[in-house]
Amino acid sequence: MTATRWCGPTSTSEAGKLTDIVVTHRAAVITLKLVNNSGGEALANTQWTVLTPGGDVIKESIGAFPRIVLAEGDYHVIARNEGKTYQRDFKVITGVDGEVEVLAR
């Protein structure tokens, strides 16, 4: 998985002592699906490209259900399947994992 992260202050631990650390991130796990109908089965052998609004490539993958960790923000996804291209914009909200469906129309 690909993640954009921010690292804050460092922590220290003592030998033989248990240390609890809480990590807070501003990201979510997103599953991509290319479907014929909303809520439908994902199409296999799909090529995926996730981009920033400015066009920078964040992640490329192949498969029916790629899962990626993305920082909070706006993104554009391109799905290619059987010689056709489909795309949509989506927004990632911190802590709200979910699916992004792209309709094959």
N, C-alpha and C positions, 0 to 999 in steps of 0.2 A: 504494500500500500504506500501511497505517497502522502506526506503530511507537511503542512506548513506550520511551523511552531515558533513559540517565543519561550526562551528560558529565562527565568527570573533568578532570584538570589540562590546561592549554593547552600547546601546543607552539610552538616557535619554529624558524625556518629562516633561513639566510643566503643572500643573493643568489648565484646561480651554484653552489650546493652542493645535492646530492641529500639529501633528508631522508626516512628511513623512519619510518612511524608505524604502530603496531599498534592496532587498535580491537577491544576485547573487549565483547561485549554479552550480556545475559542474556535471550535471546529465541530464537524459532524461526519458520521459515516453515511455515505450516499451509495445506493445501489442503482445502477443504470439498467433500463429495460427498453428494448425496441419491441413494440406491440402493434398488432393490426387494429385492435380496439382497446379502449380504456379498460384497464383491469384484466386484459387478456394475457395469454402465455407469451413469454419472451421468445424472440426469434434467435435461433442459434447462428453461430458463425458471423456475428456482427462485429465490425471494426469500430472502435470508439476513439474519439479525440475530444478532450475537455480543454477549453481555452478560457483565458481571462477575457473581459470585455474589450481589451486592447489587442487581442489576437495572439497572445503568448500561449504556447502549448504547455499545459500543466501535466497531462497524463494521456498516454495512448495505451489501448489494450484491445484484446479480441476475446469475445465470449458473449454468452447470453445474459449473464448477471455480474458484470464487473463491480466490485466494491472498492470505493476509494474514500480516503479521509481528506476532506477539504476544509480550509479555513473559512470562517464566516465571510460572506460576500456574494457577488454576482458572477455567474459563469455562463458559458455557451457550450453546448455539446453537439457534436456531429456524429451521426451513426451511419455507417455504410454497410449495406447488405444486398447481395445479388445484383451488384452494379448500380444500385440506386442510393441516393444520399438524402438523409433526413436530419433535421436539426431543430433545436429550441434553446431558449434561454431559461435559466433557473436561478434561484437564490438559495444559499445555504445559511441557516440560522444556527447559532451556537447551541450545541446540545440536542438538536432536533434531527436525529437520524431518520432516514427515509428513502423512498424510491423516487427516481425521476423517470417517468415514462415518456418515451418519444414515440409519437404515432407514425406508423409507416403508411403515410398518405401523400 
